[in-house]
Amino acid sequence: MRNKFAVVWIWLVLLPLAFDIKGVATVDKIIPILLTVTSMGAACAVLLIAPRFARRSRMRTLVTSLLLLTVFGSAATHALQGNDAGNYARVILPFLLMLLGYFVGCRPWDSQRLAQIERALAGAMIASLVVSVGFDVAMGDGIGYADAGSVPVTFLCLQALLLHELVFAKHFPKLTVALFVATIVIEWLFVTRSLFVGTLLLFVYATWLAAPSIRHFFGASLRAVTIVTLLGAMAAASASFFPAVAERWLPEVSLAQDDAAIARLAEMKAQVDQATSSALSTLVGMGYGHDYRYSPSTLREPGEDNVPAIKNWTAGHDFWVYQFFAGGLLFGLALPIAVLLALWRASMAYRAWRHSAPDARHLPELGRALLMLAALPATSIGGNPLGNGFAAIVFGVALGVAVATYARISNAMQIRAAGAAGKQPQPAYPHYGVPPDPRAHDEPLTELLPAATLPAQGPAQKPPERDSLAPNA
């Protein structure tokens, strides 16, 4: 379906929520509501004009079912536990945004639309980083005393996109290098230890993903070691210019005496204790938005003065524990399983395809989506990545693109293998639209097979316009 405003809708899905930061929310409560409504409305508009899959995919069906189970199961838990409706709506909103983002990304978009989605993702994440960091520096006491909490949750997603260019693409555009160096400087100045660990994990994952063979492994490892060495030298030089920041990197107390770490442990233990208090809560959880406290047995000196808050209802700091607390075994584990399953299956397939069919269509898009999706568990080291609406919709789009491209490339590999074995492939029709008339002639999949292997297909047809949504545009 043609729509000349498709690019506008794609940008409106992502860009408004990039400006939904803590500082803006404290100034006016209506601004986050307007930004969220705009993003959700644009997502619905994109879904109306998006192409549809005509083939089934077990991977896509399983991931979609798990996401729907998480969202609709939360409503069942809310009804059973009788939680506050307002708190439930506030906490479940990011999960709804993630579901919308997943449906937007999990479509058989052509290469042009996928490139537009990736540009919108990169632009929105850069805007979120600039606004969040700039607002904190402008309202704070200076760079040396910047708050680590002001760094957006999508920080590692942006680094993942940049890492694909540096580790996979084997070329170093000036803008990409400058942005990546800027992210490392922000990690250093804002003393974000958890994000620094996440960056290292993304480096390791990117190196492993880009190295399906020994030869590729040495090349990718050499590039990664070179980048890490240069970044280490830059960090050492920055320490001499910002001695106050360097002192903040040195822990003042041990981990066993750190108030923030103790509060996190007390929060997780209290959530686990509540979720396992009865058979019903273990099965369906306590519900999103349910009140939880800090476990007194974990605190060094039990009392209200030892923790930031003694009672809370927002999404917990630990993503994995909070999912079990909110949804139990039946509804809470569905989302982590969907993310980890998609990440594992698509990563293993990507390594195999990169070695056997490096020219496969949409393979670079799959690599970028996998790196962005890997940023979700990496971000969970420092907090809940789905506690923020913008991060939730970004991770949802990344998950959708990864699942969709995996399904399309997997089918192409099956057709290619059948052709190489001399077997007659099954009737193939494009991934979009409705199934063709069974009386029509069997034709190869034109969007996935090389043009030189296609037989004559009758009279020539007028090619689709470049701005259409046809997958061959």
N, C-alpha and C positions, 0 to 999 in steps of 0.2 A: 504494500500500500504506500502510495506516494504521499509525502507530507513535507512541505518546505520549511515547516516550523519544528521539525524533529530535533534539530540541533539546539534550538531554544529550550525545548522541553527537557532535553537531557541535562543541560546546564542548570535549569531550575530545580531539577531533582537534587542536585548536590550542592550547588553554591550557596543557597540561603542558609542552610544549617551550618555552613562553615563559619558564620558570624554569630552563632549561638554560643557565646562564651560566658563564663561565670560573672565577669564584670558587667556585661550588658544586662544579664538577668537581674542583677541587684538594682539596676537603675530603673527598669520598667518591666513589669511582669508580662505585659501584653506583647512585647517584642518576640520572645521565644515562641509564643503561640502563633503569631503571624508567620514566622519563619517555618515552623513545623507544618502548618496548614498549606503553605505554598509548596513545600517540598512534596508532601503527600499528594496534593492535587496534580502536580506535574508528573509524578510517578504513575498515577492513574491514567493521565493523558498518554504517556509513553506506552503503557500496556495496551491502550486501545489501538494504537497505530503499529504495534510491534508485530513482526512475523511470528508464525507459530510452527512448532515442530509437527511433522507428520509421521515421524518414526518414534517408536518406543525405545526407551533406554532404561535399563535396570538401575543404573547409577543415578540418573536424574529422578526416577520414580522414588527410589529409596530416600535420597536426600530431601526431596520435597515433602515426602510423607513425614519424615522426622521433624522438619521445621513446622509443619502444620500441627503435628502432635504436641509440640512445645507450646504453641500459641493457644490452640483450642483447649489443650489440657489444663493450661493455667486458669481458664475460665471455670473449668470443673472444680479445680482445687479451691478457687476463690469462693465458689458456692458452698463447698463442703466445710471450709474453715471459717466462713463468715468474716472475712477481713474487711477493713475499711475500703470503700469503693474508690475514694479519691487517691489513696496511696497506691492501690492496685493499678489504677489508670496511669499514674505517673511512672511507675516502675516498668509496666508492660509496654509503654510507648516505644522505647528503643527497640524492643524485640519485634514490634509491628513494623517499624521502619526497616529493620534488617530483612524481614520477610518481603516487604515491598521492593527493597533493593535487590534481593535475590531474584524475584520475578522479572525485574527490569533487566538484569544481567543474563539470566538463563533464557535467552532467546537466540534463534539462529541468525544473528545479525551478520551482515556482510562485513568485509574488511574495512570499508569506509566508515560504517557506523561504529565498529569496534574501536577504530582509531579516535573517533569523536568522543566515545565514552571514556577512553583512557586519557585524552586531553582534559576532559571535564574533571576527572578524578584528580589528575595532577594539579590543575589550576585551583580546584577547591581546597585541596590539602595545603598548597602553598599559601593561599589566602588565609586559611585557618591558622597556620603557623605564624604568619606575619601579624595578624590581628591579635592573637593571643599573647605572643611574646611582646609585641609593641605596646599593648595595653598594660601589661604587667610592668614593663620597664618605665613607662610614662607615669604610672600611678604609684610605683614603689620608690625605694630609696637608692636606686641605681643598679647597674649590672652586677656589681659585686655581691648584692644581697637579693638577687632575683629568686623568685619562688619556683621550685621545681613543679609544683602543681599547676602552674600556668601553661606548661608545655602541652599541646593538644594530644589527645589519645591517638590520633592518626599519625603521630610522628614517625613510628616505625614503618607504617605503610608507605609514606613518602620515601623513606630510605630504601625500602624494598624496590620501588620503581627505579630509583637511581642505581641501585646495585645491579639490576638487570642490564643496564647499559654498560656498566663498568666491568662486570664479570662475564656476562653472556655475549653481549654485542661486540666486544673486543675493540671498541673505539671510545674515545674520551672527548665528547663535545665540551666546549668551554663552559656552557651554561650548566650542564649536568655536573661537571666537576665542581663548579662554584657552589651549586646548591648542596652537594654532598658535603663539601668542606664546611659550609654554613651550618648544616645540621650537627656536625661534630663539634663545632665551636659552641653551639647552643647547649649540647650535652655537657660540655666542659664548664661553661659559665653558670648553668643552672643546677649543676651538681646532681644530675639524674643518674644515679648508680644503676637502677633497674633498667633504664633505657640503654645504658652503655652495655650491660650484659645482653640485652635483647639485640643490639647491633652486632655483637660478636656472634650470637647464635644465628642471625640472618646471614652473616658472612660464611659460617660453616655450612649452613643449609644451601646457600647459593653455590658454593664450591662443589658440594656433593651433587647437586642437581645438574650442574653444568659439566660433570665429568662422568659420562657413561662408560668410559674406557680408561686404561692407564695413560694413554697419550693425552687425552683430554684432561685427566686428573692433574697431571704435572703442569699443563698449561694454565688451568684454572687456579691451581694452588699458587703458582708463581705470581699470577696477577693479584691474587688475594693477599699474599705475603707482602708484595710491593706496596699495595694500598695501605695495609696495616702499618708497615714501617714508616711510610710518609705521614700517616696520621699520628703515630706515636711521636715522631719528631716535632710535628706541629703542636701537639699537646705539651711537650716538654718546653718548647719555646713560649707557649702561652702562659705557662706557670711562672716564668720570669717576669712577664708583663702584668700579671694579675696575681700577686702573692696572696691576697685575701681569699681569692677563689681556691687557690691551691691548699690553703689551710682548711677550708671547708670540706675538702675531699678526704681529709684524715679523720677517721671516726674518733669522737671524743670519749665514747664509752663502748664497751663490748656489746655484742649483739644480745647477750643475756640480760643486759641492763638497759637496753634501748627501749624507751617508752613506746615508740611507734611500733616496733616489732612485737612487744608484749601485748599491745592493744590488738594487733592483727591476730595473734594467736588466741587471745581471749575471745575475739569475735568469732573466729572459725570454730572454736570448741563449743561456744554457746549455740551456734547454728546446728552443729552436728548433734548436740545433746537434744535440742528441740525436735530435730527431724527424726531422731530415733526413739523418741519418748513413747510412741505408740505404733501399733501396726498400720493404722490409717496414715499417720504422718510419714512413716517410712515408705509407704507405697505411693502416695500422691503428694507428699511434701506439706509445708506449712503455707505455701502460697506466696506470690509476688506481692510485696508491700507489707508483709507480716512483720510485726515488731520483733526485734531480737535485742538481747542484752549482751554484755561482756561477762564471760565466765569468771566468777570470783576466784576459782581455784587456780587460774592461770596468772592472776595478778600477783605482783610481789607484795603489795600492801593493799588489800581490798578496800575500796572506798571510791567515792565519786570523784575525788581530786586526782586520781591516778590515770584516768583515761579521758579522751576528748569528749565523749558523750556516753552516758550509761544506757541509753535507749535509742534505737534507730529503726527505721523502716525502709531506707533506701537500699538499692542493690549493694550487696556486700563487696568488700575489697577483693576477695578471692573469687574468681569467676567459677572455678570448678566446684568449690564447696557451696557457693550460693546456689548454683543450679540444683544441686542435690537438696539443699534446704528448701528451695522454693517449689520444686516439682517432684521430689522424691525419686524413687527408682523407676516409676512408670513414665513420668513426664519430664523430669529434670535431666536425665541422662541423654535424652534424645538429641538435643542441640550439640553437646560435646561430641557425641558419637558421629553426628552428621559432619561436623567440621573435620575431625580426625580421619574419618573414613575417606572423605573427598580428598583430603590432603595426601593421605598415604597412597590411595589407588591412583590418583592422577600423577603423583610424583614418580611412582615406579613406572607408569606408562610413559611419562615424559622422558625419562632416562632411556628407556628402550627405543622410543621413536627418534630421539635425538641421535642415537647411534645408527639405527637402521634406515631411517627416512628423515634426514635433517631438512629436506625440502618440503615436508608435509605442510599443507596449508593450515594457518591459524596456530602453528606451533609456537611462534614467539608470543602470541597473545596468551596462550596457556601458561608459558613460563612466567610472564609478568603477573598473571592472576594468582598463580601458586605462591609466588614470593609475597604478594600482598596478603594472601590468606594465611601464610605462615607467620605474618606479623601479629595475628590474633593471639596464639599461644605465647608468643614472645612478649607481647604487651601485658599479658596476664601475670607476669612476674611482679609487676609493680602495682597492679590494681585490676579492676574489672573493666575489660575493654568495651563492654556493652552497657555501661552505665551512662554513656553519652549518645545522644541521638545521631549526631553527625558520624561518629565512629561506627555506629551500628549500621547505618545505611551504606557506608563505604565497604565494610566487611561483607555486607549482603551482596553488593554488586560484584565484589571480587569472587565470592563463592559461586554466584550464578554464572559468571563468565567462565570460571574454571570447570564447572560441571558441564556447561553447554559445549565448550570447545573440546573437552574430553570425549563427549559422546559423538561429536562430529568426526574427530580424527580417528576414533576407534572404529567407526563404521567404514571410514575410508580405508583403513588398514585391512579390514576384513575383505573388502572388495578387491583390494590390490593383491592380497594373498590368494584369493580364489582365482583371480586372473592368472597369477604366476603358476598356480598348480594346474591350469588348464581346465578348471571347473567352470560351469555356467553359474555366474553369480545370481543371487536372487533379484527379482525385479526391483530396480532402484529408482527412486524418485527423490526430488530435493527434500531437504530437512524442513521446509517451510510449506505453509498452505495446507490444503486438504489432500488426502490420498487421490491419486489419479484414477481415471476410469480403468477398470480391470481389462476392458477390451482393447485398450491402447497397446501399442507395441512396447516391448521392454527396451528401455534406453538406459545407457550408463549415466552415472551421476556426474553431470558436467561440471559442477563446482568443485569436485574433488579429484577427478581424473585428469592427467595431463592432456592438453589439447591435441597433441600428436597421436594419441591413442584412440581418439573418438572417431566413430564411423560417420559416414555421410548421414545427415539428419533432415533431408528434404530441402524445401525452399528456404532461403535465408530469411531471417526475421530481423526486424529493427531492434537494435540493442536497447536495453533500458537506459534511462537517463542517469547521470552520475549522482543526482541528488535524490534518487528514489530509494525505497527500502528493499528493493529486490536484491536477493543475495548475490546476484551476478553483476550488480551495479558497480 
